[in-house]
Amino acid sequence: MGLKGGPTQDEVMAVSLAKLDIRPGDRVADIGCGTGKVAVAASKTAECVYAIDKRPEAIACARQEAAAAGAGNIEFFEGDAVDLLPGLGRLDAAFVGGSRRLPEVLDLLAGNVRGRIVVNAVMVGTLQSAIENMQRLGIFVEAVHLQVSRSAGIAGGVMFKPINPVYIIVGGAGCS
């Protein structure tokens, strides 16, 4: 998969999903779904996942991943999340993997998500924007800095190669 920006690393996805706290029967949005990896993982617990991305190649890739995983409870939407979110109704959780129009996306999610909102960021500017906007909305819970390193061979031994750090910003209804 040569999709720019993805897929989410397994360890990052595991922490993000834990923070989302998805429960059976939940309706979840995956905004900036990219390869669909998070949507597919969320679909194993959630009743319905709405995968949104503005890039047609991302939607095509995510559809392929969902089909390969047998995930029939994912609905795909190609377009801008700011335009699409109001039509989805009440949500139980939302994962934001893209930073485009983040303040507007968070404004919409804050009034529409009953549970947790999780934003993944690789850029410090996105981290700052997510925290500031969640604080403004009274929904900020915490930010987590996650640094993962994986083993790699070197001179007959083993070393660890770091993967770029990721920031996981968590918000939730009724939190401040």
N, C-alpha and C positions, 0 to 999 in steps of 0.2 A: 504494500500500500504506500504510494508516494504522496499521500495527502499531507499538505503543509500543516504543521502544528499537532499532529497526532501520531499514534494513538496514546491515550493516557497510560502511563506506566502502571503495572499491576499493583505495586505497593501504594501509589498515590490514589488509585481507584479504591483500594480496600479501605483506606482511611476516610476518603470522601464519602463512600457508601455508608460507613459506620456513622459518620457525622450526620448524614441525611436521615438515618433511622427510619427507613422505609418499612412499612408494615403491609401485611396482606390486605387487599382492598384499596390501597392507596392509588391516587392519580398523580403521576410524576411528570414534570417537564425536564427535558434535557436540552438546554439552550446552547447552541453552538456544538451540536452533536458530533461533528467531525466524522470519525470512522464508525461511530455507533457503539463503541465498546462499552461505554457507561450505560447507554440505553439498554443494551442487551443484558448487562449485569443487573440493572434495576428491574428489568422485566421479569426476572426470576421470582421476585417477591411481590412487586406492584401488580395491581389489576390492569392498569393501563399506563403506558409511557408515551408521551408526545415528544418526538425527536424533531428539533427545529435547527435548520442551518440555512444560511443565505446562499451557500455555494451548491450548485447542482451536482458537482462531482462528489461533494460530501454526502449528500442525500443518497446518491447512487451507491456509494461505498457502504453507508450505514444500512441501506436496504439489503445489500448483499450479505453483510455480516449477520443481520437479523434472520435472514432466510437460512443461512448456513447453521445458525444456532437453533432454528426452529422456534424463534420468538414471534408468535403471531399476535401478541398484544401490544405492538408498537405501531403508532400512527406517525407518518412522516409528513413534515411541512417544510416546503422550500420557500424561504422568504425571510423578512426581517422580523425578529422576535417582538419588537415593539408593536408591529402591526398585527401579529398573529396571537399574542398572549391574551388580549381581551376576549377573543372568541372561544377560548378553551374552558372558561368557567372556573369554578373553585378547584384549587390544587392542594395536595397534601404535602408535597415536597418539590423542590426545584434545584437542579444542578446547572450551574453556569460555567461552561468551559471556554467561552469566548468573551472578549472584553469590549466588543463593539457596542456603543450606546449603553454602557453599563449603568450609569445613573438612571436612565429612563427605564431600563429593564428592571432594576431594583425597585424603582417607584411602583411599577406594575405588580411585581411579585409581592411586595410588602403588604399590599391590600388584598392579595388573592391567594396566598399560601398559608394554610393552617399550621403547618409544621416547620420544617427546616429549609433554609436556603443555603446552599453551599456554592461558593465561587472558587475556582482554581485559577491561580495566577502565576505566571513565570516572571513577569516584569514588576519591579518595585512600584512603578506608577499605577499599575492596575491594583496592586495590593493596597496602596494608599487610597485610591478612589473607592474601592470596595468598602474599606473600613470607614472612611469619612461618610459615605452615603448611607451605610447601614446605621452608623451612629445618628446621623441626621433623621433617619426614619424610626429610630428607637428600637431597632431589631438586632443590633450587633451583639453576638455572644462571645466569639473568640476568633483569633487568627492562629494558625499552626504553620510553622516553618518545617518542611519535610525535606530532609536530605537523604537520598538513597545512594548506596554504593554497591556495586556487584562484583563478585569475584571474577578474576581474569588470570590467565596463565602468564607467567613471566620467568624466564631462565630456569625452567623446570620446577618453579614454585608457584605460589598463588599470591596475587595482590588484589587490591580493591580499586576499581575505577569508579569515581563519582559520576553521578548523573546530575544534570542541572537541578538545582533546588526548586521546589514548588511551594507556593503559599496557599493554604486552604483557609478561606475566610468563611465563618459560619454565622448565619443570622437566623432568627426565628421569630415567629409571631409572639407578641406580648413580652418580648425581651427588651431590656434597656439597662 
